Amino acid sequence: MMKKKLLRNFCAVLLTLLCVTLINENLKAQDKIITGKVTDASDGGMLPGVTVRLRGTTVGTATDANGNYSINAPANAVLEFALIGYGENLVKTEAGKSIYNIKLNAISKGLDEVVVVGYGTSTKRDLTGAVAKIDNTKLEALPNVNILQALRGGTAGVSITSTGRAGSGSAVQIRGGSRSIAASNNALIVLDGIIYRGGLSDLNSDDIESFEILKDASAAAIYGSQAANGVVIITTKRGKTDKPTIHINSYVGGQDFVKNQKLENAAQYRQKLFDVANTTFYRQSNGQLAGTPVKPNFDDVSTYFLNPTEIKNFNLGNSQEALDVISQSAPIQNYNLSLSAANDKTNYFVSGEYANQKGVVKGDQFKRASGRVNLETHVTDWLKFGVNSFFTFNDNSGTPADLLQASRLSPYASYYLPDNPTILKPNPVDDGFISNPLFGTLNRSTITRSSLFAVAYADVNIPFIKGLNYRFNYSNNSQWDQNFNFTPSYKTPGTGLNREASANQTNSNSTDAYVENILKYNRTFGDHSVDATFLYNYNYSKSNSTTASANTFPNDALTYYSLSLGATQATSASYSAYASIAAMARLTYKYKNRYIITGTFRRDGASVFGDKNKFANFPSVGVSWIVSDESFLKDVKVINVLKLRASYGGNGNQIGRYASLSPLAVNAGYNYIFGDGTVPAVGIGTTGLGNPDLKWELTYASNIGVDFELLNRRISGSLDVYNSNSSDLLLPRTIPTINGFGSQLQNIGKVNNKGIEFTLNTINIKTPNLTWTTGINLSANKNKIVALQGTDNNKDGIEDDDIASSRFIGKPINAIYNYEVIGVWQQDEAVLAKTFAARPGDLKLRDIDGDGKITPGNDRTIIGYDNPDVVYGFNTSLTYKGFSFYTLITGSAGGMRNNNAILDPASNLITKARGASVAWWTPDNPSTTHPSIDYGNSLGVVQLQSTSFIRVQDISLSYNFGKRITDLLKVGALKLYVSAKNPILITKWSGWDPEIAAGLNQFPLTRSIIGGLSLSL
């Protein structure tokens, strides 16, 4: 009986399981494959990367490069279609229907745009600080070998400085970059959430998704001790579509000088030398110069040419432009390949790049090979791991030709020996003043850097506590540098040079590691929303280098690989280390999604500061109000969004390693003799006075801003006004020499920095086939020194200026203090000029104190400022069907800079060398703007020149092939483009470039024109 009962129960259970299985299979059979395409509702364009998710589940996918999707879903399910920048769309599936083509409506990115704000993301709507974003994916058609070229001119208050050397790096300054006098004014760089101190030339532009620029104290305070100069956050790409996408982007082109120097040609050089001799004849004839007057004969060059080489080449009709001699063909090429994909479990982006750029000057080149792996995987719905990493190898080997020597070299020079045209001549005109600009290219140099950067992280959504998240970051940035150089021997008879070979090898490496623990909590309770972030991190970095050198080798065959064969050998080594810790808390509270307040507090400690001030606190607060959400503006149709912001807070600026300590050095003067003195003991001495009280430079800044979107979001922009006060500036202070040294680094200075920024973007035309947008940004910045050393030597109750360093209380940091030039002394003013110790042709200076003489103590004044009054940028984009046109124009107005390198005859050996084509004063050309060709400038008069300019920064034209062509070619997308960088520059600055405005030996920015292809599979 019991057995029968058990058998019946077993059969019942088996039947139940069978029924459940059949029901489950039947239910599964009711699931069906839903497919379709997602497009832009306004123009029908394909939308890749749209998230398609089954509501209430973790089941999801993403559209491919053509906007197509496929997902399993039962009947009566709800599908969510979402893409940043577009409104969400919900679709309920129906029985018997399996194709759903979806159109998404674009929303103005404006305040709905997602930005990275440091240790998290936010919409612009929720920001209380001044943050700007640049979408780098839109700049694919521009030849930006250096990633920061993408920021130039595109954002109000941001300036980028770089040179024209192949592969050269850049520096970023935000809001004037004038908060510190002696310490760095460059912005902090953050890469994928980690502070990055590596070379920016190591990064591949095609790997970059976006740049976020944190300008004010509230936005940047999360980075505290190093954020006084603002922060640039760089975010790299991730996978976007469910289908793996292969993307190829490649371009080739050429480069040239943006602006050729107006140097003397052969005829002008000859005339200049004649004018020199003729001016000498004039002065000797009028008793202004000792010697017997000898009038030069223009037709007889021997009476005014300087040396036999020039005379010989002139008579033979041989002349060469030195800049042409040192220039080379400058091709540029770049090849990028990436593979990416994303689904609900894994996201990856893998890329490789090769860049090859030759500079416009012989011996200048840059090569880069890089690879990137960004990988993230969801182990569960609450745990994910990931890594963002790249490896780069840079090669900047070579010794460029000397631009300064080429600018000064006579057109009648001989670059090679007359009896051996393959051997360079050290002194092309035999006078010893100007060397051969190609001579350095004989050196063999190897300059390479290998870089490995990786951020590994674990992200945990804490189970059972909604909104709580923990993230662990570990990053390491390691660099290995090699700098090898070999200078060959040169012993050719009759050249005046007898040089032994020399060589050196420098190997250096550095490591910069971060460990971070981040806890976040984000919840909404009705009308209240809370977003909290807590951080604790540790940073350790170290660097070391070893240099070995030798000279006088048996032969040159082994170059720098034969150091042991050198007759004289030397070695040196260096090491430095740095450590810091930080704790941070940030809390954002929102009420009714329109009243927002953010408070941040960060405490930092760093090893570089004095024992008494290792730690410092950096608080900030910001508030914002979405005024347009108020009922009194609901019916104002013109205003779509109106947001007010205000912030106040403090950030710091660090010093270099060991700056607070008394440095020690080995010097023969410190050696001591013991015993018989045959082997002196090595001595180590102090070379400076440390300061245990040294601490951070501190900047407290306020910002008031407004964001707006008008006329159905066709007009948008922002206006910001800021004011910052930097104190405890690091400056050397004069101290009594009884201490053993004449100065000590102290926290003594104060600087004020204020300005205004304005950005305006417009959508002028938007139709299914035609879109035209424009953007403009303007910024004006002023700074002034508030305090220096606090000295009052004349006891007038007012702090003394630091005249020797051209630093003045109440004036900008970069004030130019010199004599005011009011003209040029003319021949009929010779008697009066003599009372001022001047001659006709000398610069006429203002006698400020009216004592009838010009003296440094009483007749110098502030004659100009280096800062521009206004910096601006204008861009416009026009899209018609598959064609897209983009241009960016940048410029500045106001600002002066010392240009003695060109305008001062005494500074550039103008009487003995070639120079710029300048209409110098001569007895026959009584210029009122330029001094005489033999002006000695004994007072060190500075001649200023405007650095205002207008630059066409970028122009690009591209064509995106339509679906018919891409389907025919079996590709996802295809684009061809041509673009130009720096094609036009308009300026009165007579040097190479007004933004750099250095001497003739600077590497000018280059003009490039490229053609490229972008292909997706």
Buried (B, 14 or more C-beta within 10 A) or exposed (E): EEEEEEEEEEEEEEEEEEEEEEEEEEEEEEEBEBEBBBBBBBBEEBBBBBBBBBBEEEBBBBBBBBBBBBBEBBEEBEBBBBBEBBEEBEBEBEEEEBEBEBBBEBBBBBBBBBBBBBBBEBBBBBBBBBBBBBBBEEBBBBBBBBBBBBBBBBBBBBBBBBBBBBBBBBBBBBBBBBBBBEBBBBBBBBBBBBBBBBBBBBBBBBBBBBBBBBBBBBBBBBBBBBBBBBBBBBBBBBBBBBBEBBBBBBBBBBBBBBBEBEBBBBEBBBBBBBBBBBBBBBBBBBEBBEEEEEEBEEEEBEBBBBBEBBBBBBEEEEBBBBBEBBBBEBBBBBBBBBBBBBBBEBBBBBBBBBBBBBBBBBBBBBBBBBBBBBBBEBEEEEEBBBBBBBBBBBBBBBBBBBBBBBBBBBBBBBBBBEEEEEEBBBBBBBBEBBBBBBBBBBBBBBBBBBBBBBBBBBBBBBEEEEBBBBBBBBBBBBBBBBBBBBBBBBEBEEBEBEBBBBBBBBBBBBBBBBBBBBBBBBEEEEEEBBBBBBBEBEBBBBBBBBBBBBBEBEEBEBBBEBBEBBEEEEEEEEEEEBEBBBBBBBBBBBEEBBBBBBBBBBBBBBBBBBEEBBBBBBBBBBBBBBBBBEEEBEEEEEBBBBBBBBBBBBBBBBBEBBBBBBEEEEEEEBEEEEEEEEEEEEEEEBEBBBBEEBBBBBBBBBBBBBBBBBEEBBBBBBBBBBBBBBBBBBBBBEBEEEEEBEBBBBBBBBBBBBBBBBBBBBBEBBEEEBBBBBBBBBBBBBBBBBEBBEEEEEEEEEBBBBEEEBBBBEBBBBBBBBBBBEEBBBBEBBEEBEEBEBBBBBBBBBBBEEEEEBEEEEBBEBBBBBBBEBBBBBBBBBBEEBEBBBBBBBBBBBBBBBBBBBBBBBBBBBBBBBBBBBEBBBBEEBBEEBBBBBBEBEBEBBBBBBBBBBBBBBBBBBBBBEEEEBEEEEBBBBBBBBBBBBBBBEBEBBBBBBBBBBBBBBBBBBBBBBEBEBBBB
